[in-house]
Amino acid sequence: MENRKNLMGYVNLLQGRLESILMWLVYPLVAVMVAEIVARYFFLRPLPWVRDVSIWLFAVPFMLTVAHYYNKKAHISAEDLVHVFRLNAPQLAIIDLLHHIIILSVAGFLFWPSLQATIRSFSLQELSGMTTWRPILWPFRAVIPMTMLLLGLQGLSGILEAVKRLQGSDKQ
């Protein structure tokens, strides 16, 4: 029981810290977009790297905070979809358990192929073909398995929480 609480606490702490760090990426994103506007409209010289950098500065925090917002219940959950049925606590816990099992399964299913793609990209030193700047891609490909790992940890944490709720409802 204590291990379950520790796992959930560590996962939540990790997600909170990650979100605190990633929220600061909005400032470089704004700076890059302003630099592009100035370069394009005042100097008639668009910056070739802005498209890649702006996409990554938006995508990285968006991807890596998915699990955090999943944990904060800032998403549409299975409970939201069935609230009109006025289910009791054990029934809601079962739905929540199934929901978390699906999330863990999807994260697990996507983790391995995305990790393999990241490793392949790293070994090939793959470069972006989107611009003439041609930056390396593996750090950005690594965001997907990291997201799946974090989402899987939140799914596991949710499973443990749902089981705890089910066990608590059996005692009543």
C-alpha positions as CSV (number, residue, x, y, z in Angstrom):
1,M,0.0,0.0,0.0
2,E,2.8,2.4,0.9
3,N,4.7,1.5,-2.3
4,R,1.5,2.3,-4.3
5,K,1.3,5.8,-2.6
6,N,5.0,6.4,-3.2
7,L,4.8,5.5,-6.9
8,M,1.9,7.8,-7.5
9,G,3.6,10.6,-5.5
10,Y,6.9,10.2,-7.5
11,V,5.0,10.2,-10.8
12,N,3.0,13.2,-9.9
13,L,6.1,15.0,-8.6
14,L,8.0,14.2,-11.9
15,Q,5.0,15.5,-14.0
16,G,4.7,18.7,-12.0
17,R,8.4,19.5,-12.2
18,L,8.4,18.7,-15.9
19,E,5.4,21.0,-16.5
20,S,7.1,23.8,-14.5
21,I,10.2,23.6,-16.7
22,L,8.4,23.2,-20.0
23,M,6.0,26.2,-19.4
24,W,9.0,28.5,-19.9
25,L,9.4,27.4,-23.5
26,V,6.6,29.8,-24.5
27,Y,9.1,32.7,-24.2
28,P,11.6,31.3,-26.7
29,L,8.7,30.5,-29.0
30,V,7.4,34.0,-28.9
31,A,11.0,35.4,-29.4
32,V,11.5,33.1,-32.5
33,M,8.2,34.1,-34.0
34,V,8.9,37.8,-33.5
35,A,12.4,37.4,-35.0
36,E,10.8,35.7,-38.0
37,I,8.3,38.5,-38.5
38,V,11.0,41.2,-38.2
39,A,13.4,39.3,-40.6
40,R,10.6,38.6,-43.1
41,Y,8.8,41.9,-43.2
42,F,11.5,44.4,-42.4
43,F,14.6,42.9,-43.9
44,L,12.9,40.7,-46.6
45,R,15.0,37.8,-45.4
46,P,13.0,34.9,-43.8
47,L,15.0,32.8,-41.4
48,P,15.3,29.2,-42.7
49,W,15.4,27.6,-39.2
50,V,12.3,29.3,-37.7
51,R,9.8,26.7,-39.0
52,D,11.6,23.8,-37.4
53,V,12.3,25.6,-34.1
54,S,8.8,27.0,-33.7
55,I,7.2,23.6,-34.4
56,W,9.5,22.0,-31.8
57,L,9.1,24.7,-29.2
58,F,5.4,24.1,-29.5
59,A,5.3,20.3,-29.9
60,V,7.8,19.4,-27.1
61,P,5.8,21.0,-24.2
62,F,2.5,19.9,-25.7
63,M,3.6,16.3,-25.9
64,L,5.5,16.0,-22.6
65,T,2.7,17.6,-20.5
66,V,0.0,15.3,-21.9
67,A,0.5,12.8,-19.0
68,H,0.4,15.7,-16.4
69,Y,-2.9,16.9,-17.6
70,Y,-4.2,13.4,-17.8
71,N,-3.3,13.1,-14.1
72,K,-5.0,16.4,-13.3
73,K,-8.1,15.1,-15.0
74,A,-8.0,18.0,-17.5
75,H,-9.2,15.6,-20.3
76,I,-12.5,13.9,-21.2
77,S,-12.6,10.8,-19.2
78,A,-14.8,7.7,-19.3
79,E,-16.5,9.0,-16.1
80,D,-17.5,12.2,-18.0
81,L,-19.1,10.1,-20.7
82,V,-21.2,8.0,-18.3
83,H,-22.2,10.5,-15.6
84,V,-25.8,10.6,-16.8
85,F,-26.2,7.0,-15.7
86,R,-25.7,7.9,-12.0
87,L,-23.4,5.0,-11.3
88,N,-22.2,4.2,-7.8
89,A,-18.6,4.5,-6.6
90,P,-17.6,0.9,-7.4
91,Q,-19.0,1.1,-10.9
92,L,-17.2,4.3,-11.5
93,A,-14.0,2.8,-10.2
94,I,-14.4,-0.2,-12.6
95,I,-14.9,2.2,-15.5
96,D,-11.9,4.2,-14.4
97,L,-9.8,1.0,-14.1
98,L,-10.7,0.0,-17.6
99,H,-9.9,3.5,-18.9
100,H,-6.5,3.4,-17.3
101,I,-5.8,-0.1,-18.6
102,I,-6.6,1.2,-22.1
103,I,-4.3,4.3,-21.6
104,L,-1.5,2.0,-20.3
105,S,-2.0,-0.4,-23.2
106,V,-1.9,2.4,-25.9
107,A,1.2,3.9,-24.2
108,G,2.9,0.5,-24.1
109,F,1.9,-0.3,-27.6
110,L,3.4,3.0,-29.0
111,F,6.4,3.1,-26.7
112,W,8.5,0.4,-28.3
113,P,8.2,1.5,-32.0
114,S,8.8,5.1,-31.1
115,L,11.9,4.1,-29.1
116,Q,13.2,2.0,-32.1
117,A,12.6,5.0,-34.4
118,T,14.5,7.2,-32.0
119,I,17.4,4.8,-31.8
120,R,17.5,4.4,-35.5
121,S,17.4,8.1,-36.0
122,F,20.3,8.5,-33.5
123,S,22.4,5.8,-35.1
124,L,21.9,7.3,-38.6
125,Q,22.3,10.9,-37.4
126,E,19.1,11.6,-39.3
127,L,18.6,15.1,-40.5
128,S,15.4,17.0,-41.1
129,G,14.4,17.4,-44.7
130,M,11.8,20.2,-44.0
131,T,14.3,23.1,-44.4
132,T,17.7,23.8,-45.8
133,W,18.9,24.2,-42.2
134,R,18.7,20.4,-41.8
135,P,18.9,19.9,-38.0
136,I,19.3,16.5,-36.4
137,L,16.0,14.8,-35.6
138,W,16.7,12.2,-32.9
139,P,16.3,14.6,-29.9
140,F,12.8,15.5,-31.2
141,R,11.9,11.9,-32.0
142,A,12.9,11.0,-28.4
143,V,10.0,13.2,-27.2
144,I,7.5,10.5,-28.4
145,P,8.8,7.6,-26.3
146,M,9.3,9.9,-23.3
147,T,5.7,11.0,-23.6
148,M,4.5,7.4,-23.9
149,L,6.6,6.4,-20.8
150,L,5.2,9.3,-18.8
151,L,1.6,8.5,-20.0
152,G,2.2,4.8,-19.2
153,L,3.3,5.7,-15.7
154,Q,0.2,7.8,-15.2
155,G,-1.9,4.9,-16.5
156,L,-0.2,2.6,-14.1
157,S,-0.7,5.1,-11.3
158,G,-4.4,5.4,-12.3
159,I,-4.8,1.6,-12.2
160,L,-3.4,1.4,-8.7
161,E,-5.7,4.2,-7.6
162,A,-8.8,2.6,-9.1
163,V,-7.9,-0.7,-7.5
164,K,-7.5,1.1,-4.2
165,R,-11.0,2.6,-4.7
166,L,-12.4,-0.8,-5.5
167,Q,-10.8,-2.3,-2.4
168,G,-12.2,0.5,-0.3
169,S,-15.7,0.0,-1.6
170,D,-15.6,-3.7,-0.8
171,K,-15.0,-2.9,2.9
172,Q,-18.1,-0.8,3.1
